Amino acid sequence: MNDFQYDPYKSLGFLANAASRLLSKHLTREFEAIGLNVTAEQWNVLVQLWICDGRNQLEIAEELMLEKSSVSRLVDGLEKKRLVSRQKGEDARNNYICLTDYGRSMRDQSVEIGHALLERVQTGLDESELAAARRVLTAFCSSLRPGRKSCMSAREQE
C-alpha cells in the first residue's frame, strides 16, 4: 500500500510554479507571434532595466531570484539580439547592463502584450480576489526571503 500523502494540486508552491511557467510559456509565444524576438525570461531582465537602467548582473539576479550565472546567460542572449550592452564598471568583474535604443524601443509594445495576457488570465476574478492572491504570494515570498523587503510591500509604502 502506498502511504504517499502529497497532493501537488493543493500545494501553493506547486501551483505558483505552474502558474509562473505557464505565463512565461504563453508570453514567449505572444512575443513570437508579433515578431518580438525575446523570451519571457529575457523580458524579465529587460523589465528590470526599464525600471532602472545600468544595473549590474548581481542586482538583476537578486531581483529576479536567479543565480548570477543564469542572468549572465540571459544577458548574453539579449546582447546578441542587440537589446542590451555590457559596460565595464570600476571593478573589471562588475559589468553594468545597459539598454540599447533597440531595447528601449521594445518597452511599450511588450508591456502592452504582458498586460493583455494578464487581463485574459484574470478574467472572472474580481479585484478583492486579485488583491488576496497578491497578499498571499507576497507573504509566501517574504517568508522565503527573510530580512528582505518584498517589492510589493516597498511599492505599497510609496
Stockholm file with secondary structure:
# STOCKHOLM 1.0

chainA/1-158         MNDFQYDPYKSLGFLANAASRLLSKHLTREFEAIGLNVTAEQWNVLVQLWICDGRNQLEIAEELMLEKSSVSRLVDGLEKKRLVSRQKGEDARNNYICLTDYGRSMRDQSVEIGHALLERVQTGLDESELAAARRVLTAFCSSLRPGRKSCMSAREQE
#=GR chainA/1-158 SS CCCCCCCGGGCHHHHHHHHHHHHHHHHHHHHHHTTCCCCHHHHHHHHHHHHSTTEEHHHHHHHHTCCHHHHHHHHHHHHHTTSEEEEECSSTTCEEEEECHHHHHTHHHHHHHHHHHHHHHTTTCCHHHHHHHHHHHHHHHHHHSTTSCCHHHHHHHC
#=GC SS_cons         CCCCCCCGGGCHHHHHHHHHHHHHHHHHHHHHHTTCCCCHHHHHHHHHHHHSTTEEHHHHHHHHTCCHHHHHHHHHHHHHTTSEEEEECSSTTCEEEEECHHHHHTHHHHHHHHHHHHHHHTTTCCHHHHHHHHHHHHHHHHHHSTTSCCHHHHHHHC
//
